[in-house]
Amino acid sequence: MYHQQPLYLFLSLTRGSWRNAFYIDCPTCPYGSGNCNGYLLTTDTEGAPVIMSVMYFEKATGDKVDKTECAGIITKTAFENLFNRWLVWNVSNPKSCCILQLIPKMDERKS
């Protein structure tokens, strides 16, 4: 059940469709992570970002995400600029990838 809670939250926030989320395009990882195949972004009811990796989403649902069908496509830099003030308070290491730091936090918060 633990692994389904982030998926349930994400789908409830996107009204049941990944197409209502924004796609964070992160084609190559400057931090050396092999997990950067893109991320889906929505916000919770308070406007805080809720992020799910495309790889996890596709594995959990069996759906194939096409970024061109998302509500929009933004770069990782655009994401960082958009949520700058929120990230200052919620990311512990500013010298590593903020997205990779947020995913475990989101999972912990929803468990």
Secondary structure, DSSP 8 states (H G I E B T S, - for coil): -TTHHHHHHHHHHTTT-GGGSEEEE--S-TT--TT-S-EEEEE-TTS-EEEEEHHHHHHHH-----GGGSSEEEEHHHHHHHTHHHHHHH-S-TTS-HHHHHHHHHHHHH-
